[in-house]
């Protein structure tokens, strides 16, 4: 374990925590509504929305202060331990921070905003391309692109077969996660995909059994996709 790399990654997580909190605040709204920019209590316009409470009335306007910093720092530090001081660490860390925001939004409002998923494709692909050049492994980048396309296509087929059970947001997220998993191996792609559905099914069964969900209830798949990708990335690279 490279302690310096881990410490730098954890510090980066602390610094990106306010961004995650702001994004969750703005985008945790139904798909047909505009981004949230005002305090729900006094109506004050909040720009930027990095604060946890409204400066006028003190109403909490975002996630608890420190929560996103702690989660992001822990996630990035752990990822740094698994990947090590390699060029691809930047890509994995960027995706990790993005996924913290996406998973939280999906849990809150059952959506994965295009503003986050679609805009992440060129940046993530560019980071992996740079890592491939630095490592002298273009074949690894090609595999990542193929895996991203394959996973997105697979999820799209499932979304068309089971409308209402799987959304297009999940399809777009699958492509991003496929890029990272494909960088590791095809086995990582298969394992993470299987694990996400197994976990979602298991949690759904528990909720149904305990009376916290009814037959036909839909769980957001995004958090399970993110968690499974994170676990498999750690296990297969560690």
C-alpha positions as CSV (number, residue, x, y, z in Angstrom):
1,X,0.0,0.0,0.0
2,X,1.3,3.4,-1.0
3,X,0.5,5.7,2.0
4,X,1.2,8.9,0.1
5,X,-1.2,8.0,-2.8
6,X,-3.8,6.9,-0.3
7,X,-3.5,10.1,1.7
8,X,-3.7,12.3,-1.4
9,X,-6.8,10.4,-2.7
10,X,-8.5,10.7,0.7
11,X,-7.7,14.4,0.8
12,X,-9.2,14.8,-2.7
13,X,-12.3,13.1,-1.4
14,X,-12.7,15.6,1.3
15,X,-12.3,18.5,-1.2
16,X,-14.9,17.0,-3.6
17,X,-17.4,16.4,-0.8
18,X,-19.0,19.9,-1.1
19,X,-19.4,19.4,-4.8
20,X,-21.2,16.1,-4.3
21,X,-23.5,17.7,-1.7
22,X,-24.3,20.6,-4.0
23,X,-25.0,18.3,-7.0
24,X,-27.3,16.2,-4.8
25,X,-29.1,19.3,-3.6
26,X,-29.7,20.7,-7.1
27,X,-30.6,17.5,-8.9
28,X,-32.6,15.5,-6.4
29,X,-35.9,16.6,-8.0
30,X,-38.3,14.8,-10.3
31,X,-37.3,14.5,-13.9
32,X,-39.9,17.0,-15.1
33,X,-38.8,19.7,-12.6
34,X,-36.1,22.3,-12.9
35,X,-33.0,22.1,-10.8
36,X,-33.4,23.2,-7.2
37,X,-31.8,26.5,-6.5
38,X,-33.8,28.0,-3.6
39,X,-34.5,27.3,0.0
40,X,-37.8,25.4,0.4
41,X,-38.6,27.4,3.6
42,X,-37.8,31.1,2.8
43,X,-37.3,30.9,-1.0
44,X,-33.8,32.5,-0.9
45,X,-31.8,31.8,-4.0
46,X,-28.8,29.7,-3.0
47,X,-25.7,30.2,-5.2
48,X,-23.5,28.3,-4.9
49,X,-25.3,25.6,-2.9
50,X,-22.3,24.1,-1.2
51,X,-23.6,25.1,2.3
52,X,-25.6,22.7,4.4
53,X,-28.1,25.3,5.7
54,X,-29.8,28.4,4.3
55,X,-27.9,31.5,5.5
56,X,-31.2,33.4,5.9
57,X,-33.4,31.0,7.9
58,X,-31.1,28.2,8.9
59,X,-33.2,25.5,7.2
60,X,-31.2,22.5,6.1
61,X,-30.9,22.6,2.4
62,X,-28.6,19.7,1.7
63,X,-27.1,16.6,3.1
64,X,-25.5,16.9,6.5
65,X,-22.2,18.7,6.6
66,X,-19.4,16.3,6.7
67,X,-21.4,13.3,5.4
68,X,-20.3,13.6,1.7
69,X,-16.7,14.5,2.7
70,X,-16.4,11.4,4.8
71,X,-17.9,9.1,2.2
72,X,-15.9,10.5,-0.6
73,X,-12.7,10.4,1.4
74,X,-13.2,6.8,2.4
75,X,-14.2,5.7,-1.1
76,X,-11.3,7.4,-2.8
77,X,-8.8,6.3,-0.2
78,X,-9.9,2.7,-0.5
79,X,-9.8,2.9,-4.3
80,X,-6.2,4.2,-4.1
81,X,-5.2,1.2,-2.0
82,X,-6.6,-1.1,-4.6
83,X,-5.3,0.6,-7.7
84,X,-2.1,2.0,-6.4
85,X,-0.1,4.9,-7.9
86,X,-0.9,4.1,-11.5
87,X,-2.2,6.5,-14.2
88,X,-5.7,4.9,-14.2
89,X,-6.2,5.9,-10.6
90,X,-7.4,9.3,-11.7
91,X,-10.1,7.8,-13.9
92,X,-11.3,5.4,-11.1
93,X,-11.3,8.2,-8.5
94,X,-13.3,10.5,-10.8
95,X,-15.8,7.8,-11.5
96,X,-16.1,7.0,-7.7
97,X,-16.9,10.6,-6.8
98,X,-19.5,10.8,-9.6
99,X,-21.0,7.6,-8.5
100,X,-21.4,8.8,-4.9
101,X,-23.5,11.6,-6.2
102,X,-25.5,9.4,-8.7
103,X,-26.2,6.7,-6.1
104,X,-27.5,9.2,-3.6
105,X,-29.7,11.0,-6.1
106,X,-31.1,7.6,-7.3
107,X,-31.9,6.7,-3.7
108,X,-33.7,10.0,-3.1
109,X,-35.7,10.5,-6.2
110,X,-35.2,7.3,-8.3
111,X,-33.4,9.0,-11.2
112,X,-30.0,9.2,-12.7
113,X,-29.7,12.7,-14.3
114,X,-28.4,12.9,-17.9
115,X,-26.5,16.0,-16.8
116,X,-24.2,13.7,-14.8
117,X,-24.1,10.5,-16.8
118,X,-23.9,11.8,-20.4
119,X,-21.4,14.5,-19.6
120,X,-19.1,12.0,-17.9
121,X,-18.5,9.8,-21.0
122,X,-15.9,12.0,-22.8
123,X,-14.0,12.8,-19.6
124,X,-13.9,9.2,-18.4
125,X,-12.9,7.9,-21.8
126,X,-10.3,10.5,-22.1
127,X,-8.8,9.7,-18.7
128,X,-8.6,6.0,-19.5
129,X,-7.1,6.8,-23.0
130,X,-4.4,8.9,-21.3
131,X,-3.8,6.0,-18.8
132,X,-3.5,3.6,-21.7
133,X,-0.9,5.8,-23.4
134,X,1.1,6.2,-20.2
135,X,1.0,2.4,-19.6
136,X,1.6,1.5,-23.2
137,X,-1.5,-0.7,-23.2
138,X,-3.9,0.4,-26.0
139,X,-5.5,-3.0,-26.0
140,X,-6.7,-2.4,-22.4
141,X,-8.4,0.8,-23.5
142,X,-10.1,-0.9,-26.4
143,X,-11.4,-3.6,-24.1
144,X,-12.8,-0.9,-21.8
145,X,-14.6,0.8,-24.7
146,X,-16.0,-2.6,-25.9
147,X,-17.1,-3.5,-22.4
148,X,-18.8,-0.1,-21.9
149,X,-20.7,-0.5,-25.2
150,X,-21.6,-4.1,-24.4
151,X,-22.9,-3.4,-20.9
152,X,-25.0,-0.4,-22.1
153,X,-26.4,-2.5,-24.9
154,X,-27.3,-5.3,-22.5
155,X,-29.1,-3.0,-20.1
156,X,-30.9,-1.3,-23.0
157,X,-32.2,-4.7,-24.1
158,X,-33.4,-5.4,-20.6
159,X,-35.0,-2.0,-20.4
160,X,-37.0,-2.6,-23.6
161,X,-38.0,-6.1,-22.4
162,X,-39.0,-4.9,-18.9
163,X,-40.2,-1.3,-19.2
164,X,-40.7,0.3,-15.8
165,X,-38.3,-2.1,-14.2
166,X,-35.2,-0.7,-15.7
167,X,-34.8,2.9,-16.8
168,X,-32.7,4.6,-19.4
169,X,-30.7,6.2,-16.6
170,X,-29.5,2.7,-15.6
171,X,-28.5,2.1,-19.2
172,X,-26.4,5.2,-19.4
173,X,-24.8,4.4,-16.0
174,X,-24.1,0.9,-17.2
175,X,-21.9,2.2,-20.0
176,X,-19.8,4.3,-17.6
177,X,-19.4,1.4,-15.2
178,X,-18.6,-0.9,-18.1
179,X,-15.7,1.3,-19.1
180,X,-14.1,1.0,-15.7
181,X,-14.9,-2.7,-15.3
182,X,-13.7,-3.5,-18.9
183,X,-10.4,-1.8,-18.1
184,X,-9.9,-4.4,-15.4
185,X,-11.2,-7.5,-17.2
186,X,-14.2,-9.1,-18.9
187,X,-14.6,-11.2,-15.8
188,X,-15.0,-8.1,-13.7
189,X,-17.8,-6.9,-16.0
190,X,-19.7,-10.2,-15.6
191,X,-19.1,-10.4,-11.8
192,X,-20.2,-6.9,-11.1
193,X,-23.3,-7.2,-13.3
194,X,-24.4,-10.4,-11.7
195,X,-23.7,-9.0,-8.2
196,X,-25.8,-5.9,-8.8
197,X,-28.9,-7.9,-9.7
198,X,-28.4,-10.5,-6.9
199,X,-28.1,-7.7,-4.3
200,X,-31.1,-5.8,-5.7
201,X,-33.2,-9.0,-5.6
202,X,-32.0,-9.9,-2.1
203,X,-32.8,-6.5,-0.7
204,X,-36.2,-6.5,-2.5
205,X,-37.0,-9.9,-1.0
206,X,-36.0,-8.7,2.5
207,X,-38.2,-5.6,2.2
208,X,-41.1,-7.7,0.9
209,X,-40.8,-10.2,3.7
210,X,-40.6,-7.6,6.4
211,X,-43.6,-5.6,4.9
212,X,-41.5,-2.6,3.9
213,X,-42.4,-3.1,0.2
214,X,-45.3,-4.6,-1.7
215,X,-45.3,-6.9,-4.7
216,X,-44.6,-4.9,-7.8
217,X,-42.6,-2.3,-5.9
218,X,-39.5,-1.1,-7.8
219,X,-36.1,-0.5,-6.2
220,X,-33.6,1.9,-7.7
221,X,-31.0,-0.2,-9.4
222,X,-28.3,2.5,-9.7
223,X,-27.0,2.2,-6.1
224,X,-26.6,-1.6,-6.5
225,X,-24.8,-1.2,-9.8
226,X,-22.4,1.4,-8.2
227,X,-21.8,-0.7,-5.0
228,X,-21.2,-3.9,-7.1
229,X,-18.7,-2.1,-9.4
230,X,-16.9,-0.7,-6.4
231,X,-16.6,-4.0,-4.6
232,X,-15.5,-5.9,-7.7
233,X,-13.0,-3.2,-8.6
234,X,-11.5,-3.5,-5.1
235,X,-11.4,-7.3,-5.1
236,X,-10.0,-7.8,-8.6
237,X,-7.4,-5.1,-8.4
238,X,-6.3,-5.5,-4.7
